[in-house]
Every structure is written in C-alpha cells, then in structure tokens.
Amino acid sequence: MAFEMQARQSLIVYTYSLKQTRQLKRYGTVMYVSKKMRYVVLYVNQEDVKSLTDQLSQLRFVKRVVASARPEISETFNGVAEEMTAHQDPEAEDDEE
C-alpha cells in the first residue's frame, strides 16, 4: 500500500466568538486559533474547498471564510534575480549621476 499525498489548502475562518471553535474540527484540521483577532486556520482537502467554504459561511458564528492563495503562487525562483534587475527603472539610474 503506497502513501499518496493529499492536496491540502488552508481556510481562514473569521468568527464572532471562539466558543464554537471545537465545532470546526468536523470540517478539517484546526492548525491555529487566534484569540485576539478571532480567526481559525483550518486545513482541508483541496477538492473540498469550494463546498466547505459555502458550508462554513452558512454557520451562525462565522463572519467570513477566506481561502489561502498559496496553491496559485509559483514556488520556483529560477531567474527571479535577473528579472528584478531587468525591470529596474532606467530613470532612477540617471538621477544618481
């Protein structure tokens, strides 16, 4: 039996009160709870993000649900330094002289 990686994504769930934080455990894995800002970071399977976002938004104690943008961000950094030097403003170089 081979181990298969599950694509996971985090959801940030903003709540009115943290009393119901334990109820969120049935939707995914609770990774972090901010008491000061009243939000919960919840990890779920990536294919369930849309349906769980809708379900969580319907709960009375939830203000809003925000999905993490990390899956859309490119994690390869090959050639980034060259791109940064190529996009420098040429007028800034003239001001230095």
C-alpha positions as CSV (number, residue, x, y, z in Angstrom):
1,M,0.0,0.0,0.0
2,A,1.6,3.2,-1.2
3,F,1.3,6.5,0.6
4,E,-0.4,9.2,-1.6
5,M,-0.1,12.9,-0.9
6,Q,-3.4,14.7,-0.5
7,A,-3.5,18.2,-1.9
8,R,-4.4,20.4,1.1
9,Q,-5.3,24.1,1.4
10,S,-5.9,26.3,4.3
11,L,-9.1,28.2,5.0
12,I,-9.1,31.2,7.3
13,V,-12.4,31.3,9.2
14,Y,-13.2,34.6,10.9
15,T,-15.7,34.1,13.8
16,Y,-17.7,36.3,16.1
17,S,-16.8,34.2,19.1
18,L,-14.3,31.5,19.7
19,K,-16.7,29.4,21.8
20,Q,-17.6,27.3,18.8
21,T,-14.1,26.6,17.6
22,R,-14.4,22.9,18.6
23,Q,-17.3,22.6,16.0
24,L,-14.9,23.5,13.2
25,K,-12.9,20.3,13.9
26,R,-15.5,18.3,12.0
27,Y,-14.7,20.2,8.8
28,G,-10.9,19.9,8.8
29,T,-7.8,20.0,10.8
30,V,-7.6,23.1,13.1
31,M,-4.0,24.3,12.9
32,Y,-4.1,27.7,14.7
33,V,-6.6,29.8,16.7
34,S,-6.0,33.5,17.1
35,K,-7.7,34.6,20.3
36,K,-7.0,38.3,19.8
37,M,-8.2,38.5,16.1
38,R,-10.8,35.7,16.4
39,Y,-9.9,33.6,13.5
40,V,-9.1,29.9,12.9
41,V,-6.8,28.4,10.4
42,L,-8.3,25.2,9.1
43,Y,-6.6,22.7,6.7
44,V,-8.9,20.8,4.3
45,N,-8.6,18.7,1.1
46,Q,-8.2,21.0,-1.9
47,E,-11.1,19.4,-3.8
48,D,-13.4,20.2,-0.9
49,V,-12.5,23.9,-0.6
50,K,-15.5,25.3,-2.5
51,S,-18.1,23.2,-0.8
52,L,-16.7,23.7,2.6
53,T,-16.4,27.5,2.1
54,D,-20.2,27.5,1.3
55,Q,-21.0,25.3,4.3
56,L,-18.9,27.3,6.8
57,S,-20.3,30.6,5.5
58,Q,-23.8,29.4,6.5
59,L,-22.8,28.8,10.2
60,R,-24.2,31.5,12.5
61,F,-20.9,32.1,14.3
62,V,-18.8,32.6,11.1
63,K,-18.2,36.1,9.8
64,R,-16.4,35.1,6.6
65,V,-14.2,32.4,5.1
66,V,-11.1,33.2,3.1
67,A,-9.2,30.6,1.1
68,S,-5.4,30.7,1.1
69,A,-3.8,31.8,-2.2
70,R,-0.7,29.6,-1.8
71,P,-1.7,26.9,-4.4
72,E,-1.8,29.7,-7.1
73,I,1.7,31.1,-6.1
74,S,4.6,29.8,-8.1
75,E,7.3,28.3,-5.8
76,T,10.1,28.2,-8.3
77,F,12.5,31.1,-8.1
78,N,14.8,30.4,-11.0
79,G,15.7,33.6,-12.8
80,V,14.0,35.9,-10.3
81,A,17.2,38.0,-9.7
82,E,17.6,38.5,-13.4
83,E,14.0,39.6,-13.8
84,M,14.4,42.1,-10.9
85,T,17.5,43.7,-12.4
86,A,15.9,43.8,-15.9
87,H,12.8,45.6,-14.6
88,Q,14.6,48.4,-12.7
89,D,13.6,51.9,-13.7
90,P,16.3,53.4,-16.1
91,E,15.4,57.0,-14.9
92,A,16.5,56.1,-11.4
93,E,20.0,55.4,-12.7
94,D,20.1,58.9,-14.4
95,D,19.2,60.6,-11.1
96,E,22.2,59.1,-9.3
97,E,24.7,60.8,-11.6
